[in-house]
């Protein structure tokens, strides 16, 4: 487990009033369709920060399905996109040991101290890669965030493994470096 994540879990009782296991039990009683519904519930009902709420909901989902099965489900019927996903993850893993890869129901968040990349199989033939790179101009294939809204500042559409080129890797690295 990532050191920062373990620290967050260790600090949870002091910062939120409950341990991770207590939060998991509480969330088992609820049935949220979407990740964001669980986060909003925890923030509104228990006045905890977004970071802790997001972590609690994400880790409570781990009990319901492994990270592998979450990714597997995302690419069901979109298997041709898996080589692109695998290429992205392989590169991202070279950036540093302080990265947390968090699969969710419909996307995978790449987090350092905060999310800096979001991988989403958008269609059967395309992955949308969202970035958080403040003050970076939109140009060419580096589009505005589109459907990602405020979660990302930019988006790149990927249709084949060759789209994961040096230009894209440079943007990923820039997003990683700015997420300190």
Steps between C-alpha positions, in 0.01 A plus 500: 500500500615852420663678798282814467185288488608303807566827685154623404342178629701524824387863551136425417371444857650829622397703193156348433392347830489143367743235380493379140328179612229701678445709186480185288233355728303825483517506119388136479166613640462746211472419134643768275476466123794732442829566672421872522175432688694325775755782517228767519319303771810475720586867451146622572406264785834476679676823395819326390733629230469396138833314515393277788150450355642399162749261659237340725258441211778368274636262763153380596449401137818293515308258720235462231742429216869493438679771304552247222130426476413871492735552205382177340139620517590839351648332192233233454403527133790744454785250522676658202574800726687296764841531325462880519405482868789264578747726317379801700528316833846367412624854429327654803666243727843628388432852630542432871411286798262764638221420253172333592300336222133494601258311277138603536188375327545701179855637510842476659637791704873554512587683819814648648396741773193564286366355177711601202377257233168326440466206258151432369391260226262748334374287211570155356778654290638781716654576838472855632804597703438793731779717638533754777756749361420854609603789272565268204356634174260283301649408164467224241426167661519653850133603523295664772381263772167431331286253698752490785396849610702633792659160579747572220626800308574318173410187306669289232312239298685171447397246237808280472819413683705727272313799647702441818798681349771724646281811478230332710757365748640853540151630589449216749838576658419873516169424674683270742764762580237770558305279740757524782 
